[in-house]
Amino acid sequence: MSLLHAADAVAADIREHPITATRDGLVHAVRHASLLCHLADRVAADAESRLISNTALLPSTEILCRATALLGMALGHYAQVFDPLLALVMGDQHSVQEQLDALDHHSSLRVHLANAAKALTAARTVLETPHSGPSTPPHLPQRRDR
């Protein structure tokens, strides 16, 4: 399976198994994080292989490194999902304060999931873009040589 197909498979699993404030949602979040780890590991391993063997079939090392960074960002957002998700799944939400806290948790959950989706989409875009020389996508800071 190509890296692009693997990224598509991870994105499809995320779409097909949405995260909700339930026990099943928590299971889905753990699985999504695991899939992102495996995908990031594969992209990083391909970058390493490219550096060691200079394999012409792999995308350039720059593309692979950028994709790995973006997948790491997606995984980071998934890691930040666990606290609010656990609070929602384990909480009682009987008092007014608990209900207000639940609103904050839902908001945090939505923000991190949206940011994770953006990072995964950006990683896929990087992987599908033909390499025509050094460039920096707009969402990554430009390195300045001094």
Buried (B, 14 or more C-beta within 10 A) or exposed (E): EEBEEBBBEBBEEBEEBEBBBEEEBBEBBBBBBEBBBEBBEBBBEBBEBBEEEEEEEBBBBBBBBBBBBBBBBBBBBBBBBBEBBBBBBEBEBEEEEEEEBBEEBBEBBEBBBEBBBBBBBBBBBBBBBEEEEEEEEEEBEEEEEE
